[in-house]
Amino acid sequence: MKRIFHSKISPVLKMQTSDIHFVGSKDPGRRTMFVVSFFCMGIFFILILIRLFNLTVVKGNYYHRLSESNRIREVPIEPKYGEIRDRKWFLLAENKDANLSSSTNYIRSERIYY
């Protein structure tokens, strides 16, 4: 029978005294890649924070006035009146100017109201 451990130290003590290395942990390029990617993400978030500061604090009043003028601006919309035609281009309805003059003429009724 082959011995698993070369000395008579218990397996628990042998694990505590030995160096345990995970697969790929001795690769220095992996650590460098981690540091570089962490640095790039940090720079990215710093740039976002600078842009947020610029939009809210530095140019905040400008954008506030711009939004207020956009919200309050009144644009009159003229109704489009025109003719209504069918698919053969026959005139179905047309718009005419209304007579806005007031008339004092009344139609007399022959009915008697009590």
C-alpha positions as a Markdown table, in Angstrom:
| # | Residue | x | y | z |
|---|---|---|---|---|
| 1 | Met | 0.0 | 0.0 | 0.0 |
| 2 | Lys | 1.3 | 3.4 | -0.9 |
| 3 | Arg | 1.4 | 6.2 | 1.7 |
| 4 | Ile | -0.5 | 9.3 | 0.9 |
| 5 | Phe | 1.6 | 11.5 | 3.2 |
| 6 | His | 5.3 | 11.2 | 3.4 |
| 7 | Ser | 5.6 | 12.1 | 7.0 |
| 8 | Lys | 3.5 | 11.3 | 10.1 |
| 9 | Ile | 1.9 | 14.8 | 10.3 |
| 10 | Ser | -1.8 | 14.8 | 10.4 |
| 11 | Pro | -3.5 | 16.0 | 7.2 |
| 12 | Val | -5.0 | 19.1 | 8.8 |
| 13 | Leu | -1.6 | 20.3 | 10.1 |
| 14 | Lys | 0.0 | 19.5 | 6.8 |
| 15 | Met | -2.6 | 21.7 | 5.0 |
| 16 | Gln | -2.0 | 24.6 | 7.4 |
| 17 | Thr | 1.8 | 24.5 | 7.0 |
| 18 | Ser | 2.0 | 24.1 | 3.3 |
| 19 | Asp | 1.4 | 26.8 | 0.6 |
| 20 | Ile | -1.9 | 26.4 | -1.1 |
| 21 | His | -1.9 | 27.9 | -4.6 |
| 22 | Phe | -5.0 | 28.1 | -6.8 |
| 23 | Val | -4.8 | 27.4 | -10.5 |
| 24 | Gly | -3.5 | 30.5 | -12.4 |
| 25 | Ser | -2.7 | 32.5 | -9.3 |
| 26 | Lys | 1.0 | 32.7 | -10.1 |
| 27 | Asp | 0.3 | 34.4 | -13.4 |
| 28 | Pro | 1.6 | 38.0 | -13.0 |
| 29 | Gly | -0.3 | 39.1 | -16.2 |
| 30 | Arg | -3.6 | 38.3 | -14.6 |
| 31 | Arg | -3.0 | 40.6 | -11.6 |
| 32 | Thr | -1.8 | 43.4 | -14.0 |
| 33 | Met | -4.9 | 43.0 | -16.1 |
| 34 | Phe | -7.1 | 43.3 | -13.0 |
| 35 | Val | -5.3 | 46.5 | -11.9 |
| 36 | Val | -5.5 | 48.0 | -15.3 |
| 37 | Ser | -9.2 | 47.2 | -15.7 |
| 38 | Phe | -10.0 | 48.5 | -12.2 |
| 39 | Phe | -8.0 | 51.7 | -13.0 |
| 40 | Cys | -10.0 | 52.2 | -16.3 |
| 41 | Met | -13.3 | 51.7 | -14.5 |
| 42 | Gly | -12.2 | 54.3 | -11.9 |
| 43 | Ile | -11.3 | 56.8 | -14.5 |
| 44 | Phe | -14.7 | 56.2 | -16.3 |
| 45 | Phe | -16.7 | 56.8 | -13.1 |
| 46 | Ile | -14.6 | 59.9 | -12.3 |
| 47 | Leu | -15.4 | 61.3 | -15.8 |
| 48 | Ile | -19.1 | 60.6 | -15.2 |
| 49 | Leu | -19.0 | 62.4 | -11.9 |
| 50 | Ile | -17.2 | 65.4 | -13.4 |
| 51 | Arg | -19.9 | 65.6 | -16.2 |
| 52 | Leu | -22.7 | 65.3 | -13.6 |
| 53 | Phe | -21.1 | 68.2 | -11.6 |
| 54 | Asn | -20.8 | 70.3 | -14.8 |
| 55 | Leu | -24.4 | 69.8 | -15.8 |
| 56 | Thr | -26.0 | 70.3 | -12.3 |
| 57 | Val | -23.8 | 72.9 | -10.6 |
| 58 | Val | -22.0 | 74.8 | -13.4 |
| 59 | Lys | -24.7 | 74.9 | -16.1 |
| 60 | Gly | -27.7 | 74.3 | -13.8 |
| 61 | Asn | -29.2 | 77.8 | -14.1 |
| 62 | Tyr | -28.9 | 77.7 | -17.9 |
| 63 | Tyr | -30.8 | 74.4 | -18.2 |
| 64 | His | -33.3 | 75.6 | -15.6 |
| 65 | Arg | -34.2 | 78.7 | -17.6 |
| 66 | Leu | -34.2 | 76.7 | -20.8 |
| 67 | Ser | -36.7 | 74.2 | -19.4 |
| 68 | Glu | -38.9 | 76.9 | -18.0 |
| 69 | Ser | -39.1 | 78.7 | -21.3 |
| 70 | Asn | -39.9 | 75.4 | -23.0 |
| 71 | Arg | -42.7 | 74.7 | -20.6 |
| 72 | Ile | -44.3 | 78.1 | -20.7 |
| 73 | Arg | -43.9 | 78.9 | -24.4 |
| 74 | Glu | -47.3 | 79.5 | -26.1 |
| 75 | Val | -47.5 | 78.7 | -29.7 |
| 76 | Pro | -50.8 | 79.6 | -31.4 |
| 77 | Ile | -52.1 | 76.9 | -33.7 |
| 78 | Glu | -54.3 | 78.1 | -36.5 |
| 79 | Pro | -57.0 | 75.6 | -37.5 |
| 80 | Lys | -56.7 | 74.4 | -41.1 |
| 81 | Tyr | -60.0 | 74.8 | -42.9 |
| 82 | Gly | -60.4 | 73.3 | -46.3 |
| 83 | Glu | -62.5 | 71.4 | -48.6 |
| 84 | Ile | -63.4 | 67.7 | -48.1 |
| 85 | Arg | -63.3 | 65.6 | -51.2 |
| 86 | Asp | -63.8 | 62.0 | -51.9 |
| 87 | Arg | -61.4 | 59.6 | -53.7 |
| 88 | Lys | -62.6 | 60.7 | -57.1 |
| 89 | Trp | -62.0 | 64.3 | -56.0 |
| 90 | Phe | -65.7 | 65.3 | -55.9 |
| 91 | Leu | -66.4 | 68.1 | -53.4 |
| 92 | Leu | -68.3 | 66.8 | -50.4 |
| 93 | Ala | -68.1 | 69.8 | -48.1 |
| 94 | Glu | -66.5 | 73.2 | -48.1 |
| 95 | Asn | -66.0 | 75.9 | -45.5 |
| 96 | Lys | -67.5 | 79.3 | -45.9 |
| 97 | Asp | -67.0 | 82.3 | -43.7 |
| 98 | Ala | -69.8 | 82.7 | -41.2 |
| 99 | Asn | -71.9 | 85.8 | -41.1 |
| 100 | Leu | -71.2 | 87.4 | -37.7 |
| 101 | Ser | -73.4 | 90.4 | -38.0 |
| 102 | Ser | -76.2 | 90.5 | -35.5 |
| 103 | Ser | -79.7 | 90.8 | -36.8 |
| 104 | Thr | -82.5 | 92.5 | -35.0 |
| 105 | Asn | -85.2 | 91.0 | -37.2 |
| 106 | Tyr | -87.4 | 88.5 | -35.4 |
| 107 | Ile | -89.8 | 86.0 | -36.8 |
| 108 | Arg | -93.2 | 86.6 | -35.3 |
| 109 | Ser | -94.9 | 83.5 | -34.1 |
| 110 | Glu | -98.7 | 83.1 | -34.5 |
| 111 | Arg | -98.9 | 81.1 | -31.3 |
| 112 | Ile | -100.2 | 82.7 | -28.2 |
| 113 | Tyr | -98.2 | 82.1 | -25.0 |
| 114 | Tyr | -99.8 | 82.4 | -21.6 |
